[in-house]
Amino acid sequence: MRCTLPAMKLGDWMAANGVDDDEMARRAKSDRTTVSRNRRGVTKPTWDLAGRYFEITGGAVTPNDFLGIPAARPSRRRARAA
């Protein structure tokens, strides 16, 4: 069985952590307009920028989150009694 984690939107992470577009742009070495468009879902970030968002958010926002693909997490299987 495979479990999935819900996608975290960049805007949700930014709001929860008190980070505005200007601050995220500074951390991601990008510009404010690009961050704003990515946050609102108007555009998707480049793979490089998506990777930087991943690093900045400590893995909370993954590149797949911009594509609407849930992140898979390893399932735990019960050990069978012998």
N, CA, C and O of each residue as an XYZ file, in Angstrom:
328
protein
N       0.841     -1.168      0.000
C       0.000      0.000      0.000
C       0.891      1.237      0.000
O       1.899      1.284      0.705
N       0.519      2.224     -0.783
C       1.293      3.442     -0.884
C       0.508      4.587     -0.257
O      -0.667      4.787     -0.564
N       1.159      5.327      0.614
C       0.525      6.481      1.243
C       1.031      7.731      0.542
O       2.169      7.768      0.076
N       0.200      8.739      0.467
C       0.633      9.985     -0.136
C       0.462     11.123      0.844
O      -0.425     11.109      1.698
N       1.319     12.095      0.704
C       1.250     13.299      1.512
C       0.583     14.378      0.666
O       0.820     14.441     -0.540
N      -0.239     15.218      1.266
C      -0.860     16.273      0.477
C       0.185     17.270      0.000
O       1.176     17.532      0.683
N      -0.051     17.812     -1.167
C       0.855     18.830     -1.698
C       0.736     20.092     -0.856
O      -0.362     20.474     -0.450
N       1.856     20.730     -0.599
C       1.820     22.008      0.105
C       2.097     23.095     -0.914
O       3.108     23.066     -1.616
N       1.214     24.024     -0.984
C       1.372     25.145     -1.898
C       2.424     26.103     -1.350
O       2.555     26.282     -0.139
N       3.163     26.710     -2.259
C       4.183     27.673     -1.865
C       3.574     28.795     -1.038
O       4.141     29.198     -0.023
N       2.421     29.300     -1.466
C       1.764     30.388     -0.736
C       1.368     29.993      0.669
O       1.446     30.809      1.588
N       0.940     28.745      0.853
C       0.581     28.271      2.197
C       1.806     28.254      3.100
O       1.742     28.678      4.254
N       2.924     27.762      2.568
C       4.153     27.720      3.356
C       4.608     29.134      3.706
O       4.992     29.414      4.842
N       4.559     30.018      2.714
C       4.997     31.395      2.951
C       4.135     32.067      4.014
O       4.661     32.748      4.895
N       2.815     31.884      3.941
C       1.910     32.491      4.927
C       2.166     31.925      6.324
O       2.196     32.669      7.305
N       2.349     30.616      6.407
C       2.570     29.969      7.701
C       3.888     30.384      8.335
O       4.041     30.340      9.556
N       4.840     30.786      7.498
C       6.169     31.130      7.999
C       6.474     32.626      7.939
O       7.610     33.035      8.176
N       5.477     33.434      7.625
C       5.653     34.892      7.615
C       6.649     35.382      6.581
O       7.370     36.350      6.819
N       6.692     34.713      5.424
C       7.628     35.094      4.369
C       6.837     35.740      3.231
O       5.912     35.134      2.690
N       7.207     36.971      2.871
C       6.514     37.634      1.771
C       7.262     37.390      0.455
O       8.322     36.764      0.443
N       6.701     37.888     -0.646
C       7.294     37.665     -1.961
C       8.720     38.209     -2.046
O       9.601     37.567     -2.617
N       8.938     39.377     -1.483
C      10.274     39.982     -1.528
C      11.310     39.120     -0.806
O      12.413     38.906     -1.309
N      10.940     38.627      0.381
C      11.859     37.792      1.162
C      12.123     36.461      0.456
O      13.265     36.007      0.402
N      11.077     35.836     -0.084
C      11.268     34.573     -0.796
C      12.137     34.783     -2.028
O      12.989     33.950     -2.338
N      11.928     35.885     -2.727
C      12.745     36.189     -3.909
C      14.217     36.329     -3.508
O      15.106     35.841     -4.205
N      14.461     36.990     -2.392
C      15.845     37.151     -1.919
C      16.457     35.792     -1.595
O      17.580     35.499     -2.006
N      15.717     34.962     -0.856
C      16.229     33.642     -0.471
C      16.438     32.736     -1.690
O      17.397     31.966     -1.741
N      15.534     32.836     -2.666
C      15.584     31.950     -3.834
C      16.453     32.502     -4.956
O      16.612     31.871     -6.001
N      17.013     33.690     -4.727
C      17.829     34.340     -5.763
C      17.041     34.467     -7.064
O      17.506     34.119     -8.149
N      15.828     34.983     -6.899
C      14.914     35.177     -8.021
C      14.371     36.593     -7.919
O      14.888     37.404     -7.151
N      13.336     36.893     -8.684
C      12.733     38.216     -8.560
C      11.319     38.093     -7.997
O      10.692     37.037     -8.076
N      10.839     39.180     -7.437
C       9.563     39.209     -6.752
C       8.408     38.804     -7.663
O       7.503     38.084     -7.239
N       8.436     39.265     -8.909
C       7.351     38.957     -9.844
C       7.261     37.465    -10.110
O       6.165     36.906    -10.150
N       8.396     36.820    -10.291
C       8.414     35.373    -10.525
C       7.860     34.628     -9.324
O       7.039     33.725     -9.481
N       8.297     34.993     -8.134
C       7.805     34.348     -6.909
C       6.303     34.547     -6.786
O       5.580     33.601     -6.473
N       5.822     35.757     -7.026
C       4.395     36.041     -6.936
C       3.599     35.178     -7.911
O       2.561     34.627     -7.545
N       4.070     35.059     -9.127
C       3.367     34.246    -10.131
C       3.400     32.765     -9.764
O       2.409     32.060     -9.954
N       4.522     32.289     -9.243
C       4.613     30.889     -8.810
C       3.699     30.636     -7.621
O       3.004     29.621     -7.573
N       3.697     31.547     -6.669
C       2.878     31.416     -5.459
C       1.394     31.349     -5.797
O       0.646     30.578     -5.196
N       0.975     32.163     -6.763
C      -0.442     32.213     -7.143
C      -0.820     31.142     -8.158
O      -1.999     30.986     -8.476
N       0.160     30.401     -8.672
C      -0.124     29.347     -9.638
C      -0.319     29.853    -11.054
O      -0.818     29.126    -11.913
N       0.068     31.088    -11.301
C      -0.049     31.659    -12.643
C       0.971     31.010    -13.565
O       0.672     30.710    -14.721
N       2.181     30.793    -13.049
C       3.231     30.104    -13.796
C       3.861     29.050    -12.901
O       3.745     29.101    -11.677
N       4.523     28.104    -13.528
C       5.276     27.086    -12.795
C       6.739     27.508    -12.779
O       7.229     28.077    -13.754
N       7.437     27.236    -11.689
C       8.855     27.602    -11.638
C       9.686     26.672    -12.519
O       9.254     25.572    -12.865
N      10.872     27.127    -12.871
C      11.818     26.250    -13.546
C      12.198     25.151    -12.560
O      11.989     25.295    -11.356
N      12.752     24.062    -13.065
C      13.175     22.978    -12.167
C      14.218     23.477    -11.175
O      14.224     23.068    -10.014
N      15.090     24.354    -11.630
C      16.114     24.908    -10.747
C      15.475     25.703     -9.612
O      15.845     25.538     -8.449
N      14.524     26.557     -9.947
C      13.861     27.359     -8.920
C      12.999     26.488     -8.013
O      12.949     26.719     -6.805
N      12.328     25.502     -8.569
C      11.530     24.580     -7.741
C      12.437     23.872     -6.736
O      12.045     23.642     -5.592
N      13.648     23.531     -7.168
C      14.619     22.916     -6.260
C      15.031     23.853     -5.150
O      15.229     23.425     -4.013
N      15.164     25.130     -5.470
C      15.510     26.113     -4.441
C      14.361     26.294     -3.456
O      14.595     26.430     -2.255
N      13.117     26.296     -3.950
C      11.964     26.356     -3.034
C      11.983     25.148     -2.097
O      11.713     25.278     -0.903
N      12.302     23.980     -2.641
C      12.386     22.756     -1.841
C      13.400     22.930     -0.712
O      13.115     22.598      0.438
N      14.574     23.445     -1.039
C      15.615     23.653     -0.028
C      15.196     24.698      0.998
O      15.369     24.493      2.199
N      14.652     25.802      0.537
C      14.254     26.891      1.435
C      13.173     26.437      2.411
O      13.195     26.810      3.584
N      12.235     25.638      1.930
C      11.109     25.203      2.773
C      11.416     23.937      3.562
O      10.533     23.393      4.225
N      12.641     23.470      3.500
C      13.008     22.261      4.231
C      12.285     21.027      3.708
O      12.044     20.077      4.452
N      11.941     21.048      2.428
C      11.289     19.897      1.809
C       9.767     19.928      1.880
O       9.103     19.023      1.375
N       9.210     20.965      2.505
C       7.750     21.042      2.628
C       7.069     21.289      1.283
O       5.978     20.776      1.036
N       7.706     22.069      0.418
C       7.180     22.339     -0.923
C       8.115     21.638     -1.903
O       9.287     21.996     -2.024
N       7.584     20.635     -2.601
C       8.405     19.862     -3.542
C       8.133     20.311     -4.971
O       7.108     20.938     -5.240
N       9.042     19.996     -5.889
C       8.772     20.313     -7.295
C       7.450     19.712     -7.773
O       6.750     20.332     -8.574
N       7.098     18.523     -7.299
C       5.831     17.892     -7.692
C       4.617     18.694     -7.245
O       3.561     18.612     -7.872
N       4.750     19.469     -6.171
C       3.624     20.252     -5.677
C       3.154     21.274     -6.711
O       1.984     21.656     -6.714
N       4.048     21.713     -7.578
C       3.667     22.663     -8.614
C       2.951     21.974     -9.772
O       2.312     22.629    -10.595
N       3.064     20.647     -9.827
C       2.411     19.877    -10.876
C       1.144     19.198    -10.379
O       0.426     18.575    -11.161
N       0.861     19.316     -9.076
C      -0.321     18.686     -8.509
C      -0.145     17.197     -8.263
O      -1.130     16.471     -8.127
N       1.096     16.733     -8.206
C       1.376     15.319     -7.958
C       1.669     15.149     -6.475
O       2.593     15.783     -5.965
N       0.905     14.307     -5.757
C       1.183     14.115     -4.337
C       2.525     13.413     -4.127
O       2.928     12.564     -4.921
N       3.192     13.776     -3.064
C       4.473     13.155     -2.729
C       4.219     11.792     -2.098
O       3.417     11.669     -1.172
N       4.892     10.787     -2.594
C       4.726      9.435     -2.052
C       5.593      9.268     -0.822
O       6.686      9.826     -0.726
N       5.089      8.498      0.106
C       5.861      8.209      1.312
C       5.874      6.688      1.448
O       4.864      6.040      1.173
N       6.974      6.119      1.858
C       7.037      4.661      1.973
C       5.954      4.130      2.906
O       5.675      4.716      3.952
N       5.360      3.033      2.519
C       4.325      2.438      3.360
C       4.978      1.563      4.419
O       6.105      1.093      4.257
N       4.256      1.359      5.486
C       4.739      0.476      6.551
C       3.968     -0.816      6.468
O       2.743     -0.832      6.595
N       4.669     -1.871      6.260
C       4.015     -3.181      6.180
C       4.147     -3.876      7.524
O       5.177     -3.806      8.195
N       3.081     -4.539      7.883
C       3.126     -5.293      9.132
C       3.947     -6.549      8.928
O       3.859     -7.222      7.901
N       4.731     -6.835      9.919
C       5.508     -8.071      9.863
C       4.563     -9.252     10.072
O       3.734     -9.244     10.981
N       4.696    -10.232      9.247
C       3.837    -11.415      9.369
C       4.400    -12.351     10.426
O       5.608    -12.567     10.515
N       3.504    -12.891     11.213
C       3.907    -13.840     12.235
C       4.255    -15.153     11.538
O       3.544    -15.599     10.637
N       5.336    -15.752     11.958
C       5.784    -17.010     11.317
C       5.027    -18.204     11.820
O       5.282    -19.326     11.384
